[in-house]
Amino acid sequence: MENIIVDNAKVMAKGQITLPKDIREALGVRTGDRVTLIRQDDQVIMMNSAVYAMKMLQTSMKGEAEKASLHADEDVVALLSEMRAEERDQCWS
């Protein structure tokens, strides 16, 4: 089950809010970090921007390993070895 935190923040004159400490801690955000806001109908979802970027990357890469015939860790190691050998050969050419 999800850990649900309910808290409030007051919107200031410039549209700024202060994120409550428990929300900051749950999102893993600190001073200077960025958050991503996603509007979905009448709700806003807030995520740590680094986590959001990783989720988007994972979504965009879904199925790519299978397309490249990478089914096991050994396949990835073999591909990297091939690529490194090609790079070495190009450097020596």
N, C-alpha and C positions, 0 to 999 in steps of 0.2 A: 504494500500500500504506500502511496505517496506521502511524503512529509509536507503537509499543507501549513503555510504560515499566513495568517491574516494580520495586516497592519495598516495603518493610515499614514498619509503624508499630506501636508498642506501645500497647495500650489501658491507660489509667491507671485509678485507683480510681473516679473519677466518670464513666467511659466516654469520656473525652477522648483524642484522639490528636493528634499533631503531624504535619501533612502534610509529607512530605519536600520539600525545595526544588525538585527537578526536577518534581515533580507540581504544586506551586503555580505554577511558571512555565508549565508546559504548559497549565494551566487558566486562567491569567491572573488568579489570585486574589492579593490582597494583604491585609494586616492590616485587619480590619474588614469585608471582603467576606463574602458569604454563598455557601454551596454548597448544591446540592440533591442529596439522596441518593435513588436510585430502587432499590428492592429488586425483583429479578427472579429468582425461584426461589432458588437458593443464592448469588447474586451481588449485589453492590451497585455501581451505576453512580453516579459522582460527577460533577456538572457545575457549572460556574460558574452561579449562579442567574440572572444577567442573560441568559446565553446560553440557558438552559433556558426562561425566560419568552419570549424572542424566538422560539424554536422552536415553543412552544405557540401563540403568536399567529399565526405563519405557517401552522401546521396548521389552526387554526380559520378562517383567512381564505381557505384554498385554494378556488378556484372562484368567489369572490365578485366578482372583477373581470369575469369572463365574464357572470355573472348581471346585472351592472349595465351590460353592453354596453361595457366598457372593454377594448378590444383592442390599443390602441397608446398611446404617450405622448401623442399629440395628443388622444386621447379624454379622458385625465385632465386635461390643460390646459384643454380646453373645459368639462369639468364644474366645475373650480375657478373658471373665469371666470364661469360661470352662477351658482354659489353666492355668489361675491363680489358680483355685480351684484344678486342678490336681497337680500343683507344690506345693501348700500348703499341700495336702494329702501326697505327696512324702516326704516332709520335716518332717512331723510328724510320718512317718513310721519308 
